Amino acid sequence: MSVSLPTPAPAVSVPPLRNAAAPARTPVTTVAPPTPEQLLAFVRRTAADPELVGRLPLDPEGRTWIRLEGPGGSEAWLIGWPPGAETGWHDHGGSHGAFATAAGELREESVAVPLPTSGWQSLELATDVDRTRHLPAGRSRAFGTHHVHQVVNASEERHAVSVHAYYPPLPLMRRYSRRGQTLRLELVERPEAW
């Protein structure tokens, strides 16, 4: 199935306001924020660039990353995942995003319910909210602003590499622990922590 994605919105130049009482103003250039579809197109295109993916140093002990220039002011990363690496349960602080696997395979585990963004420490999840997706090289996905998930390289011998993009740039990440169907808020990280 072929999906047609919209092209990024061009920069718009706003003409200055003029009237007899006010001096001319300098034109202002604005760029429309990237949509989830545009972030998805970006991560797919970037993950398909073998030269860029090949520049990422891979470490057998921990994840590695390179910060990328994302579309429309988004935050983007190229991430290397050694065998067994995982993120733990987390959200993206209200940002929407997308990611694509460039090499290896990743598994995404998520909960298919919007969680409240504040005012709770622990939630009991219904038994039918868990989702698992396998994303081998070339597969991708976009997600909304209230997405809670964890990403895992379940391979015991092979690195995985992926591309991620978020808009607005991550204001924070909330980290959760999970025991059975209980999700507990453990930590709120700010950008300076990563």
C-alpha positions, 0 to 999 in steps of 0.5 A: 500500500502506498501512502502519500505524505504531504510536503513540508509547509514552506516558509511564509513571509509576512508583509510589513504593516504600513500606515501613515502613522507607523514606520515600515516593519521588517518582514517576519518569516515563520515556518509551520510546525512539522506534522506527524506525517512530516516527522515520519517522512523525515525518519524514513528518509534518514534511516534509508541513508546508509552513509549517515547511519554508518557514521554512528559509532556503536558501543557494545555496552550502551546506547550511542547517539548523534543529534540531527537537524530535524525538520521545522525545528524538531528534535531528531536523533540517530540512536545505536542500540547494543544487544539487549538495550532498552529505554524503559517505560517513558513518554515524551512530555507532550511532544508528538514524534516518529521513529524508524529502524535503520538496521537490526530490529526494535520492539515497541511495547506501548499502552493504548490509552491516553494517560493523565499528564499530571496529578497521579503517581500510580495507575492500574491499567486495564488488561487489554491496553498493551500493544507490541510492534516489531519494527525491523529495518525499514519499518517506522511509526508515528505517535501522538502527544500522550504516547507511553512506551518502551523500546527494546533491542531484543537481539542477543547478538546484533546492534539496532540503529534507529532515527527519532524525531519529536516536535516540539523539541522534548520539554521533558520525559517522564519515566515510569516503572511497571509491575504487571498492570500497575504503571508508576511515575518514577522520575521527570527528566529535563533536557539538561539530563540527556 
